[in-house]
Amino acid sequence: MSTASTRLPEGRYGRSSDERADRKLRIAAAVLGAVVLALIGYFAYHYVAKSEISAQVVSFQTSDASVQVHLEVHKDAGARGYCTVRSQSADGAEVGRADFRFDEHAKQVDKVVTLRTTSRGTTGELLGCHAD
């Protein structure tokens, strides 16, 4: 005795609704993926483009009440901003922190700044620079 097949003959009634749904899901996933990639690119570009000021510590000299830090700042010619400098004591405690503004129109600025401290500092450390 043979059993009757419950499957429809292939190609006779068009594509099944599952195939149409799969195709729509693939298209929606591709569009969503493209939008997510575009957003990541947009935010990454604006994150990198905003960092207009960078600096480095060339040297520092310590005394009992202050630390002199020689900073070399690189920025766009019209950029304005500030850099944060700190000093720590021998045991690692922070003894001074201050922001120093850089409003000059030059692309490179060499500046010696004086950071007042509460006790003798052993470091002159640049924490970061930020554009206005």
N, C-alpha and C positions, 0 to 999 in steps of 0.2 A: 504494500500500500504506500502511496506517495503522499507527501505532505504539501499542502498549498503554501506558496511563498507569499509573505506579507509585504515584501518590498515592491516598490513600483518599478516598472521597467525603466532602465537608464535612458535619459535623454528624451523621454516621451512627453513629460509634463513640465519641462523647463527646470531651472535651478531651484533647489530647495530654499526655503526661507532661512535656514541655518547658514547657507553659503552667502546669501545676501547680507545677513547680519554680520558675518565674519568680515566681509569686505568693508562694510561701513565702519566696523570697529578698527580695522587696519588703517583706514583713511583718517579717522578721528585721532588715532594714536600718532600717526605721522604729523598731522597738523599740530597737535598738542606738543609733540617733541620739538618741532621747529619753533614754536612760540617760546618754549622754555629755553632753548638754546639762544634765541634772540635776546631774551631778558637777561640771561647770564652774561652775554657779551656786552650788553648795554651797561649793566652795573659794573662789570669789570673795567670797562673803558673809563667810566666816570670815577671809579675809585683810583685808578692809576693817574688819570689826568688831574685830579685834585691835589696830588702831592707835588706842589710847586716848589717847596723849600726842603733842602736837605743840608746837613751840616756834619762836621766832625771836629773832635777835640784835637788840636795840634799839640798843646802842652798845658800844664797847670802847675801853679806854685801855691803851696799852703803856708799859712801862718796861724797864730793862735786864734784870731778873730775873723779871718776871711780866707777865701780861696780865689786866686786869679786864674781864669780859664781863657785860653786863647782858642777862639772858635773860627773855623773857616766855613762860611755859609755859601751855598750855591742855590740860586733861585732865578726865576724869570725876572727880566729887567724891571717890570712894573709891579712885581708881587710884593705884598706886605705880609708880615707875620711875626711870629715869636718862636723862640726856642726855650725849652725848659732845661735847667741845669741844676744838679744837686751835688752835695758832698756828704760823705759818710765818715764817721770816726773809725778808729782802729778796730773797735768791737762790732762794727757794722751798723751802728745806729745812725740815722739821718740827722745831720747837724745843720743843714742848710738846703734850701730849695728856692729857686726864683725863676721867673720868666723874663727874658730879655727880648725886646722888640727889634726888628730889622726892617726899617722903612726906606732904606737907601734905594736908589734907582739902578744901582749896579747889579751885574749878574753874579759877581763874586764879592763877598764882603769878609775881610779879615778883621776881627774885633777881639779885644781883650776885655772881658767883663769881670767884675768883682762881685763875688757871692759872699755876703756876710754870713758867718756861722756862729752857732751858740757855744762851740768849743772847737778844739783843733780838728780840722778835717784832714783826712789822708787821701781823699779822692776828689777829682773834678770830673763829673760824669754827665754826659749829654743824654737826657731822657727822650727827647724828640722835638721835632719842629712842626708847626702848624701854620697854614696860610689863613689869612683873614677872609 
